[in-house]
Amino acid sequence: MLILDRNNEPTSTVYYLAASIYGYLKTHNGIDASSLYQEIMTNFIGKKVNYDFFIMALDFLYLMDCVTVDKKGDLHVH
């Protein structure tokens, strides 16, 4: 669900995660999804990220045409 929830902290939402992923990809373009997941958890957000939320955030960025995937499976920002 992409709607903000009053019961969740803002940093645990798909919107925040999508913005974090987009910000990271702007400086580290051309990374695959599994490496991106590890980097986001360890270096960028600094805590465990729900994998389902991570995938929803990537889907959101893809649907918004902010991220593309090349033939090797690497993610790129426009």
VEXNU-405724 format. One record per residue: residue number from 1; residue in one letter; y negated, x, z of N, C-alpha, C, O in turn. Coordinates in steps of 0.02 Angstrom, whole numbers, plus 50000, padded with zeros to 5 digits. Layout:
ATOM   pos   code    n.yy    n.xx    n.zz   ca.yy   ca.xx   ca.zz    c.yy    c.xx    c.zz    o.yy    o.xx    o.zz
ATOM   NUM      A       Y       X       Z       Y       X       Z       Y       X       Z       Y       X       Z
...
***
This chain:
ATOM   pos   code    n.yy    n.xx    n.zz   ca.yy   ca.xx   ca.zz    c.yy    c.xx    c.zz    o.yy    o.xx    o.zz
ATOM     1      M   50058   50042   50000   50000   50000   50000   49938   50044   50000   49935   50092   50038
ATOM     2      L   49891   50029   49958   49831   50070   49953   49772   50043   49994   49721   50077   49999
ATOM     3      I   49778   49985   50023   49724   49956   50062   49718   49994   50128   49769   50013   50158
ATOM     4      L   49657   50006   50150   49647   50040   50213   49670   49995   50271   49660   49934   50270
ATOM     5      D   49700   50025   50320   49727   49989   50377   49689   50010   50440   49680   50070   50452
ATOM     6      R   49666   49962   50478   49629   49978   50540   49672   50013   50591   49646   50047   50635
ATOM     7      N   49737   50005   50587   49782   50035   50637   49800   50107   50622   49824   50142   50667
ATOM     8      N   49788   50130   50562   49803   50200   50544   49740   50242   50550   49684   50218   50540
ATOM     9      E   49750   50305   50567   49693   50350   50566   49676   50365   50492   49722   50367   50451
ATOM    10      P   49613   50375   50476   49593   50383   50406   49628   50441   50370   49639   50438   50309
ATOM    11      T   49647   50494   50407   49680   50550   50374   49752   50536   50357   49785   50577   50325
ATOM    12      S   49779   50479   50377   49848   50460   50361   49852   50407   50307   49901   50370   50304
ATOM    13      T   49803   50403   50265   49802   50352   50212   49814   50384   50144   49805   50445   50135
ATOM    14      V   49833   50343   50098   49845   50367   50030   49780   50390   49998   49780   50439   49960
ATOM    15      Y   49725   50356   50012   49660   50376   49984   49641   50446   50006   49620   50487   49965
ATOM    16      Y   49648   50461   50070   49631   50527   50096   49676   50580   50065   49653   50634   50046
ATOM    17      L   49740   50564   50062   49788   50612   50034   49773   50624   49960   49778   50681   49937
ATOM    18      A   49757   50572   49922   49740   50580   49851   49678   50623   49843   49676   50666   49799
ATOM    19      A   49628   50613   49885   49567   50654   49881   49583   50726   49899   49555   50772   49869
ATOM    20      S   49626   50737   49948   49646   50805   49967   49684   50840   49911   49671   50898   49896
ATOM    21      I   49730   50804   49880   49768   50831   49824   49721   50849   49767   49727   50902   49737
ATOM    22      Y   49676   50804   49751   49629   50816   49696   49586   50878   49710   49576   50920   49667
ATOM    23      G   49561   50883   49771   49521   50941   49790   49561   51006   49786   49535   51057   49763
ATOM    24      Y   49623   51004   49807   49665   51063   49803   49680   51082   49731   49678   51141   49713
ATOM    25      L   49695   51032   49690   49712   51046   49620   49652   51072   49580   49661   51107   49530
ATOM    26      K   49592   51055   49601   49533   51081   49566   49529   51157   49571   49502   51189   49526
ATOM    27      T   49554   51185   49625   49552   51258   49634   49619   51292   49619   49620   51352   49608
ATOM    28      H   49673   51254   49618   49740   51281   49605   49773   51241   49550   49825   51210   49560
ATOM    29      N   49745   51242   49492   49769   51203   49435   49835   51230   49409   49845   51291   49408
ATOM    30      G   49881   51186   49389   49944   51207   49358   49998   51222   49408   50033   51272   49401
ATOM    31      I   50007   51180   49458   50058   51189   49509   50107   51130   49505   50087   51074   49490
ATOM    32      D   50171   51143   49519   50219   51088   49515   50216   51047   49580   50188   51070   49630
ATOM    33      A   50244   50987   49578   50237   50939   49633   50268   50963   49698   50240   50952   49751
ATOM    34      S   50326   50995   49695   50358   51018   49757   50319   51073   49791   50312   51074   49852
ATOM    35      S   50292   51120   49751   50250   51172   49780   50185   51143   49807   50160   51164   49858
ATOM    36      L   50158   51094   49771   50097   51061   49793   50108   51026   49860   50066   51030   49904
ATOM    37      Y   50164   50993   49868   50181   50959   49931   50182   51008   49989   50153   50995   50041
ATOM    38      Q   50214   51065   49979   50217   51116   50032   50148   51144   50047   50131   51153   50105
ATOM    39      E   50110   51158   49996   50043   51186   50005   49996   51137   50041   49958   51156   50085
ATOM    40      I   49999   51074   50022   49957   51023   50053   49974   51017   50127   49929   51013   50169
ATOM    41      M   50038   51017   50143   50059   51011   50214   50039   51072   50255   50013   51064   50310
ATOM    42      T   50052   51130   50229   50043   51190   50271   49971   51217   50270   49945   51234   50323
ATOM    43      N   49940   51220   50212   49875   51254   50208   49815   51208   50204   49760   51228   50225
ATOM    44      F   49823   51149   50178   49764   51107   50165   49754   51054   50219   49699   51048   50246
ATOM    45      I   49806   51016   50235   49799   50964   50287   49822   50991   50354   49792   50975   50406
ATOM    46      G   49874   51032   50354   49896   51063   50416   49942   51022   50460   49950   51037   50518
ATOM    47      K   49971   50969   50432   50019   50929   50470   50070   50898   50422   50060   50900   50362
ATOM    48      K   50123   50871   50450   50175   50838   50410   50147   50780   50372   50111   50738   50401
ATOM    49      V   50162   50776   50308   50138   50722   50265   50199   50682   50243   50249   50710   50221
ATOM    50      N   50194   50616   50249   50247   50572   50226   50256   50581   50151   50207   50574   50113
ATOM    51      Y   50317   50595   50129   50329   50608   50058   50314   50547   50015   50290   50554   49959
ATOM    52      D   50329   50487   50040   50313   50426   50003   50238   50419   49992   50217   50400   49937
ATOM    53      F   50198   50435   50043   50125   50433   50035   50102   50486   49985   50056   50474   49946
ATOM    54      F   50134   50544   49987   50117   50597   49940   50129   50574   49868   50086   50584   49824
ATOM    55      I   50186   50543   49855   50202   50518   49788   50154   50462   49768   50133   50459   49710
ATOM    56      M   50138   50417   49814   50090   50364   49799   50021   50392   49783   49987   50366   49740
ATOM    57      A   50002   50445   49818   49937   50477   49804   49937   50509   49735   49888   50504   49699
ATOM    58      L   49992   50542   49716   49998   50570   49649   49996   50515   49596   49964   50522   49544
ATOM    59      D   50032   50460   49609   50031   50403   49563   49961   50375   49555   49939   50360   49499
ATOM    60      F   49926   50369   49610   49857   50344   49609   49813   50389   49566   49775   50364   49525
ATOM    61      L   49818   50455   49575   49778   50501   49535   49797   50498   49462   49754   50503   49418
ATOM    62      Y   49861   50490   49448   49884   50486   49378   49858   50422   49346   49834   50423   49289
ATOM    63      L   49862   50366   49382   49838   50303   49354   49763   50302   49344   49738   50268   49300
ATOM    64      M   49726   50339   49386   49654   50344   49379   49634   50396   49326   49575   50408   49314
ATOM    65      D   49685   50426   49294   49675   50476   49241   49638   50538   49266   49598   50567   49230
ATOM    66      C   49652   50556   49328   49623   50616   49358   49670   50676   49353   49649   50733   49356
ATOM    67      V   49735   50662   49345   49786   50714   49345   49832   50703   49285   49850   50646   49269
ATOM    68      T   49851   50757   49252   49900   50753   49198   49958   50799   49215   49953   50844   49257
ATOM    69      V   50014   50786   49182   50074   50826   49191   50092   50856   49124   50097   50821   49074
ATOM    70      D   50103   50922   49124   50121   50955   49061   50197   50953   49051   50233   50924   49092
ATOM    71      K   50221   50983   48997   50293   50980   48981   50336   51016   49032   50395   51000   49039
ATOM    72      K   50308   51065   49068   50345   51102   49118   50347   51064   49185   50384   51083   49230
ATOM    73      G   50306   51012   49192   50302   50974   49254   50247   50995   49300   50243   50972   49357
ATOM    74      D   50203   51039   49276   50146   51061   49317   50090   51011   49313   50079   50979   49262
ATOM    75      L   50053   51004   49368   49999   50957   49373   49932   50991   49357   49920   51048   49377
ATOM    76      H   49891   50956   49319   49825   50983   49298   49772   50931   49309   49784   50871   49301
ATOM    77      V   49712   50953   49328   49654   50910   49337   49613   50913   49274   49606   50966   49243
ATOM    78      H   49585   50856   49253   49541   50854   49194   49475   50884   49212   49430   50887   49170
***
